[in-house]
Amino acid sequence: MNRKLYRTRGPDAILFGVCGGIAERFCIDPVLARAALVLLVCFKGLSLWLYLLAALLLPPKSRYYPEP
């Protein structure tokens, strides 16, 4: 199965939709992805930079996966 990584839109997108896209890609709850991000930001400052970079580089969901 070919699953792409992208930013989500709608109810799973809180700030930029990066955690929602990661959660959808790995079939986990978006709350778990956000909690992992918060823990990583608290213990390592680098993950915040990676989040912002992903927000800039990941395409939005509607570009490659049009919504019906």
Order of alpha helices (4+ residues) and beta strands (2+ residues): alpha-alpha-alpha-alpha
